[in-house]
């Protein structure tokens, strides 16, 4: 473990004077004058299959493309043109559950999948098969999460505990070479690793041990690379980068925290009980959080729901100053487990336990979904990293 306390900012939520519960002094919640409706929806199969993760991109012909990781150890890829879904490919080959899926940031025909079988598979949709496989030949680690750098050069993966250590591993995508890893900064299963959206040398990691760590992987060793260690005091399920060096996290107890990593403190903490009040849930224990997204005006919103009944309750909770604005989703029929959001078009896509991909947009249910997204830049940036 890193022993020099001067190299870390080890922060406890309760002891940080800058943290606040946004509901402790907020002026109430309001319902927005619009709602989200389903523009188009697709079932992933006839059998009982649930979706564990989802990725979305825009193809060169301006159609939306979805990749969904499924509970049957496979991954399905769909095109969405106007209001019509079409299955492009069904990717099979993992021996255990597929927990993450990503599109290549630079090539629309490449898809990455990660699994507890210890392998990251790279699929070419034109060939309909796996073209590369990344693993640790020194011992197969049960990979619980992974991410791809925005320049499409590196893959980072986190593991469950393996021989008492929790690993963060790095591969060069082009050469398939394992560059090295970290295993001293977390003490329990990794739940997520996330590259910074604009800085390819920076990653954030979260773990069951309650820590969110940030690393500068251009440094020579793990001790120098570790920049922040943020103690949430709860098992962390998910972490996401936002603008201005903010990180949001969702804990396994359904608490949402927003951290300012430059100041090293949580600015906002949203408890499950208070989220349940805004959702108007009869039982706060049924409240669950899917993700935190950022709108085009930089406001953050929490996507949350209730598992009461058939899980129909789903709302967007937008945080602005000391008030929360709730937007209802009309027509939801599943407990949602994953979501993607495009701030330019306001399209929000959800997937979950009943096996539906749902594309939502604000307005009336009769309005058709339109693509209107910008093409992904193909510019490559120079990158130097030493993650070992």
C-alpha positions as CSV (number, residue, x, y, z in Angstrom):
1,X,0.0,0.0,0.0
2,X,1.0,3.6,-0.5
3,X,2.4,4.7,2.9
4,X,3.3,8.4,2.4
5,X,0.2,10.4,3.5
6,X,1.5,13.5,1.8
7,X,1.0,11.9,-1.6
8,X,-2.7,11.3,-0.9
9,X,-5.9,13.1,-0.2
10,X,-7.7,10.5,1.9
11,X,-11.1,12.0,2.6
12,X,-14.0,11.0,4.8
13,X,-17.4,12.1,3.9
14,X,-18.6,12.9,7.4
15,X,-15.4,14.8,8.3
16,X,-15.3,17.0,5.2
17,X,-16.7,20.4,6.1
18,X,-17.5,21.3,2.5
19,X,-20.0,18.4,2.0
20,X,-23.7,19.0,2.1
21,X,-26.9,17.1,1.6
22,X,-28.6,19.0,-1.2
23,X,-31.9,18.2,0.5
24,X,-30.9,19.6,3.9
25,X,-31.6,23.2,2.8
26,X,-33.3,22.9,-0.5
27,X,-36.6,24.7,-1.2
28,X,-38.5,21.7,-2.3
29,X,-38.9,19.8,-5.5
30,X,-40.9,20.7,-8.6
31,X,-42.3,18.7,-11.5
32,X,-41.3,20.0,-14.9
33,X,-43.9,20.9,-17.4
34,X,-42.9,18.2,-19.8
35,X,-42.3,14.4,-19.6
36,X,-40.3,11.8,-21.4
37,X,-42.1,9.3,-23.7
38,X,-40.9,6.2,-25.5
39,X,-40.0,7.0,-29.1
40,X,-39.1,3.4,-29.9
41,X,-38.5,0.2,-28.0
42,X,-36.9,-3.2,-28.8
43,X,-37.0,-6.5,-26.9
44,X,-33.7,-8.3,-27.1
45,X,-35.2,-11.7,-27.4
46,X,-38.2,-13.9,-26.7
47,X,-36.6,-15.7,-23.8
48,X,-36.2,-14.2,-20.3
49,X,-32.9,-12.3,-20.9
50,X,-31.9,-9.2,-19.0
51,X,-29.4,-6.5,-20.0
52,X,-26.4,-5.8,-17.8
53,X,-24.8,-3.0,-19.8
54,X,-25.3,-0.8,-22.9
55,X,-23.3,1.4,-25.2
56,X,-24.6,3.8,-27.8
57,X,-22.9,5.5,-30.8
58,X,-23.8,7.2,-34.0
59,X,-22.7,5.5,-37.2
60,X,-21.4,7.3,-40.4
61,X,-24.8,7.2,-42.0
62,X,-26.2,9.0,-38.9
63,X,-28.2,6.0,-37.5
64,X,-28.0,5.2,-33.9
65,X,-26.3,1.9,-32.9
66,X,-26.6,0.0,-29.7
67,X,-24.6,-2.7,-28.1
68,X,-26.1,-4.5,-25.1
69,X,-24.4,-7.0,-22.8
70,X,-26.8,-9.8,-21.9
71,X,-27.2,-12.2,-19.0
72,X,-26.7,-15.2,-21.4
73,X,-23.0,-14.5,-21.8
74,X,-23.5,-12.8,-25.2
75,X,-23.7,-9.3,-26.7
76,X,-26.2,-8.0,-29.3
77,X,-25.7,-5.1,-31.6
78,X,-28.6,-3.2,-33.1
79,X,-29.1,-0.4,-35.7
80,X,-31.8,2.2,-35.1
81,X,-32.9,4.0,-38.2
82,X,-35.8,6.4,-37.6
83,X,-38.1,4.1,-35.6
84,X,-36.9,0.7,-36.8
85,X,-34.5,-1.5,-34.8
86,X,-32.5,-4.1,-36.8
87,X,-30.1,-6.7,-35.3
88,X,-26.6,-6.4,-36.8
89,X,-24.8,-9.1,-34.9
90,X,-25.0,-11.5,-32.0
91,X,-21.5,-11.8,-30.4
92,X,-20.9,-15.1,-28.6
93,X,-17.8,-16.6,-27.1
94,X,-17.4,-15.5,-23.5
95,X,-17.5,-18.3,-21.0
96,X,-18.9,-16.2,-18.1
97,X,-21.1,-13.2,-17.7
98,X,-20.4,-10.2,-19.9
99,X,-20.4,-7.2,-17.6
100,X,-19.3,-4.3,-19.9
101,X,-19.6,-3.4,-23.5
102,X,-18.0,-0.4,-25.4
103,X,-17.9,0.9,-28.9
104,X,-14.5,1.8,-30.3
105,X,-14.1,5.6,-30.1
106,X,-12.4,5.6,-33.5
107,X,-13.8,2.8,-35.5
108,X,-17.6,2.3,-35.7
109,X,-17.2,-1.4,-36.7
110,X,-15.3,-2.4,-33.6
111,X,-17.0,-3.5,-30.3
112,X,-15.3,-4.4,-27.0
113,X,-16.7,-6.8,-24.4
114,X,-15.4,-7.7,-21.0
115,X,-16.2,-10.7,-18.9
116,X,-15.6,-12.5,-15.6
117,X,-13.9,-15.1,-17.7
118,X,-10.8,-12.8,-17.5
119,X,-10.9,-11.8,-21.2
120,X,-11.5,-8.6,-23.1
121,X,-12.7,-9.5,-26.6
122,X,-12.5,-7.1,-29.6
123,X,-15.1,-7.8,-32.3
124,X,-15.2,-6.7,-35.9
125,X,-18.9,-6.2,-37.0
126,X,-17.9,-6.6,-40.6
127,X,-16.4,-10.0,-40.0
128,X,-19.0,-11.0,-37.4
129,X,-16.3,-12.5,-35.1
130,X,-13.7,-11.8,-32.5
131,X,-10.4,-10.4,-34.0
132,X,-8.4,-9.9,-30.8
133,X,-8.4,-11.2,-27.2
134,X,-6.8,-9.5,-24.3
135,X,-5.9,-11.4,-21.0
136,X,-3.3,-11.7,-18.4
137,X,-1.2,-14.8,-19.2
138,X,0.3,-14.7,-15.7
139,X,-3.0,-15.8,-14.3
140,X,-6.5,-15.2,-15.5
141,X,-8.1,-12.5,-13.4
142,X,-11.9,-12.3,-13.0
143,X,-12.5,-9.0,-14.8
144,X,-15.4,-7.1,-13.3
145,X,-15.2,-3.9,-15.4
146,X,-13.2,-2.2,-18.2
147,X,-13.0,1.0,-20.2
148,X,-11.3,2.3,-23.4
149,X,-9.3,5.5,-23.6
150,X,-10.9,8.3,-25.8
151,X,-8.0,8.0,-28.3
152,X,-8.6,4.2,-28.6
153,X,-5.1,3.3,-27.7
154,X,-5.5,1.7,-24.2
155,X,-7.8,-0.6,-22.4
156,X,-8.0,-0.5,-18.6
157,X,-9.7,-3.3,-16.7
158,X,-10.5,-3.9,-13.0
159,X,-10.8,-7.3,-11.3
160,X,-12.5,-9.0,-8.5
161,X,-10.1,-10.1,-5.7
162,X,-7.5,-12.6,-7.0
163,X,-5.2,-14.2,-4.5
164,X,-6.0,-11.4,-2.1
165,X,-5.3,-8.5,-4.5
166,X,-7.6,-6.4,-6.6
167,X,-6.0,-5.6,-10.0
168,X,-6.2,-2.7,-12.4
169,X,-4.6,-3.9,-15.7
170,X,-3.6,-2.0,-18.8
171,X,-3.3,-3.2,-22.4
172,X,-2.1,-1.6,-25.6
173,X,-5.0,-2.2,-28.0
174,X,-2.9,-2.4,-31.2
175,X,-0.2,-4.8,-30.0
176,X,-2.5,-6.6,-27.5
177,X,0.4,-6.3,-25.0
178,X,-0.3,-6.3,-21.3
179,X,1.6,-3.1,-20.2
180,X,1.3,-3.7,-16.5
181,X,-1.0,-3.0,-13.6
182,X,-1.8,-1.7,-10.1
183,X,-2.7,-3.9,-7.2
184,X,-1.9,-1.9,-4.0
185,X,-4.5,0.9,-4.1
186,X,-7.7,-1.1,-3.6
187,X,-8.4,-3.9,-1.1
188,X,-11.6,-5.3,-2.5
189,X,-13.4,-6.0,-5.8
190,X,-13.2,-3.3,-8.5
191,X,-16.6,-2.1,-9.6
192,X,-15.7,0.4,-12.3
193,X,-12.7,1.9,-14.1
194,X,-13.2,5.0,-16.2
195,X,-10.9,7.0,-18.4
196,X,-11.1,10.8,-18.3
197,X,-13.1,11.9,-21.4
198,X,-10.4,14.4,-22.5
199,X,-7.2,13.3,-20.7
200,X,-6.1,9.8,-21.9
201,X,-3.5,9.6,-19.0
202,X,-6.1,9.9,-16.3
203,X,-8.4,7.2,-14.9
204,X,-10.8,6.9,-12.0
205,X,-11.6,3.6,-10.2
206,X,-14.2,2.5,-7.7
207,X,-14.4,-0.5,-5.4
208,X,-16.4,-2.4,-2.8
209,X,-13.7,-1.1,-0.4
210,X,-15.4,2.3,-0.5
211,X,-12.6,4.2,-2.3
212,X,-12.6,6.2,-5.5
213,X,-9.1,6.6,-6.7
214,X,-7.7,8.7,-9.5
215,X,-4.4,7.9,-11.3
216,X,-2.1,9.6,-13.7
217,X,-0.9,6.6,-15.6
218,X,1.9,8.4,-17.3
219,X,3.9,8.1,-14.0
220,X,6.5,5.4,-13.5
221,X,4.9,3.5,-10.7
222,X,1.6,3.1,-8.8
223,X,2.8,5.1,-5.8
224,X,3.5,8.2,-8.0
225,X,0.4,7.6,-10.2
226,X,-2.1,7.7,-7.4
227,X,-3.3,11.3,-7.1
228,X,-6.5,11.2,-5.1
229,X,-8.1,8.6,-2.8
230,X,-11.6,9.6,-1.9
231,X,-13.3,7.7,0.9
232,X,-17.1,7.4,0.4
233,X,-17.5,5.3,3.5
234,X,-19.7,2.9,1.5
235,X,-19.3,0.2,-1.2
236,X,-19.2,2.0,-4.5
237,X,-21.1,0.7,-7.5
238,X,-20.4,3.2,-10.2
239,X,-18.2,6.3,-10.9
240,X,-18.5,8.8,-13.7
241,X,-16.4,11.8,-14.8
242,X,-18.1,15.2,-15.4
243,X,-16.9,18.6,-16.5
244,X,-14.6,20.7,-14.4
245,X,-12.9,17.7,-12.7
246,X,-16.1,16.5,-10.9
247,X,-16.8,12.8,-10.2
248,X,-20.2,11.4,-9.4
249,X,-20.6,8.1,-7.7
250,X,-23.4,5.8,-6.8
251,X,-23.0,3.5,-3.8
252,X,-24.5,0.0,-3.3
253,X,-26.8,1.6,-0.7
254,X,-28.2,3.9,-3.4
255,X,-26.5,7.1,-2.2
256,X,-25.4,9.6,-4.8
257,X,-22.3,11.7,-4.2
258,X,-20.7,14.5,-6.3
259,X,-17.0,15.0,-5.6
260,X,-14.9,18.0,-6.5
261,X,-11.5,16.2,-6.9
262,X,-9.5,19.4,-7.1
263,X,-10.8,20.5,-3.7
264,X,-10.9,16.9,-2.5
265,X,-14.4,17.0,-1.0
266,X,-18.0,15.9,-1.8
267,X,-20.1,18.9,-2.7
268,X,-23.4,17.0,-2.7
269,X,-24.7,13.8,-1.1
270,X,-28.2,12.5,-1.9
271,X,-29.5,9.8,0.5
272,X,-31.8,7.0,-0.6
273,X,-34.5,8.2,1.7
274,X,-34.5,11.7,0.3
275,X,-34.5,10.4,-3.3
276,X,-37.5,8.3,-2.4
277,X,-39.3,11.4,-1.2
278,X,-38.8,13.1,-4.5
279,X,-39.8,10.0,-6.3
280,X,-42.9,9.8,-4.1
281,X,-42.1,6.2,-3.3
282,X,-44.2,4.6,-0.6
283,X,-41.1,2.6,0.6
284,X,-37.6,4.2,0.3
285,X,-36.1,0.7,0.3
286,X,-37.5,0.2,-3.2
287,X,-35.7,3.3,-4.5
288,X,-32.7,2.6,-6.8
289,X,-30.3,4.8,-8.8
290,X,-29.3,4.1,-12.4
291,X,-26.8,6.8,-13.3
292,X,-25.8,10.5,-13.2
293,X,-25.7,12.3,-16.5
294,X,-24.8,15.9,-17.5
295,X,-27.1,18.1,-19.7
296,X,-26.0,20.6,-22.3
297,X,-26.4,23.4,-19.8
298,X,-23.9,21.5,-17.5
299,X,-26.6,20.7,-15.0
300,X,-26.4,17.2,-13.6
301,X,-29.4,14.9,-13.3
302,X,-29.9,11.7,-11.4
303,X,-31.8,8.9,-13.2
304,X,-33.7,7.0,-10.5
305,X,-36.6,4.7,-10.1
306,X,-38.6,2.5,-7.8
307,X,-38.9,-1.3,-7.9
308,X,-42.4,-1.1,-6.4
309,X,-45.0,-3.0,-8.5
310,X,-43.5,-3.8,-11.9
311,X,-40.9,-1.0,-11.7
312,X,-42.9,1.5,-13.7
313,X,-41.7,4.5,-11.7
314,X,-38.7,6.2,-13.5
315,X,-37.7,9.9,-13.1
316,X,-35.0,12.3,-14.0
317,X,-34.0,14.5,-11.0
318,X,-32.2,17.6,-12.2
319,X,-30.2,19.5,-9.6
320,X,-30.1,23.3,-10.0
321,X,-28.8,25.4,-7.1
322,X,-30.8,24.3,-4.1
323,X,-33.8,22.8,-5.9
324,X,-34.6,19.5,-7.6
325,X,-36.7,19.3,-10.7
326,X,-38.4,16.0,-11.4
327,X,-39.3,14.8,-14.9
328,X,-41.5,11.7,-15.3
329,X,-40.9,8.9,-17.8
330,X,-44.3,7.7,-19.1
331,X,-44.6,4.1,-20.2
332,X,-41.6,2.5,-18.4
333,X,-42.2,-1.2,-17.8
334,X,-39.0,-2.6,-16.4
335,X,-36.5,-2.1,-13.6
336,X,-33.7,-0.1,-15.4
337,X,-30.1,-1.2,-14.9
338,X,-28.2,0.9,-17.4
339,X,-28.6,4.2,-19.4
340,X,-27.0,6.4,-22.0
341,X,-27.7,10.1,-22.7
342,X,-26.9,12.5,-25.5
343,X,-27.2,16.1,-24.3
344,X,-27.4,17.6,-27.8
345,X,-30.5,15.7,-28.8
346,X,-31.8,15.0,-25.3
347,X,-32.3,11.4,-26.2
348,X,-32.0,9.1,-23.2
349,X,-31.8,5.3,-23.7
350,X,-32.5,2.8,-21.0
351,X,-32.2,-1.0,-20.7
352,X,-32.9,-3.4,-17.9
353,X,-34.2,-6.5,-16.3
354,X,-37.1,-7.2,-18.7
355,X,-34.8,-7.1,-21.7
356,X,-36.0,-3.9,-23.4
357,X,-34.0,-1.2,-25.0
358,X,-36.1,2.0,-24.7
359,X,-35.3,5.2,-26.5
360,X,-36.9,8.2,-24.7
361,X,-37.3,11.8,-25.8
362,X,-39.1,14.8,-24.2
363,X,-42.5,15.8,-25.7
364,X,-45.5,14.0,-26.9
365,X,-45.5,10.2,-27.5
366,X,-46.4,10.7,-31.2
367,X,-43.1,12.5,-31.9
368,X,-40.6,10.4,-33.8
369,X,-37.0,10.0,-32.8
370,X,-34.5,11.7,-35.0
371,X,-30.8,11.2,-35.1
372,X,-29.2,14.6,-35.6
373,X,-26.0,13.7,-33.8
374,X,-22.6,14.9,-34.8
375,X,-20.1,12.5,-36.2
376,X,-17.4,11.2,-33.9
377,X,-14.1,12.9,-34.6
378,X,-11.4,10.6,-36.1
379,X,-8.6,12.8,-34.9
380,X,-5.9,10.8,-33.0
381,X,-3.9,12.4,-30.3
382,X,-0.4,11.7,-29.2
383,X,-0.3,9.7,-25.9
384,X,2.5,8.6,-23.6
385,X,1.7,6.3,-20.8
386,X,3.6,4.1,-18.3
387,X,1.0,2.2,-16.3
388,X,3.4,-0.1,-14.5
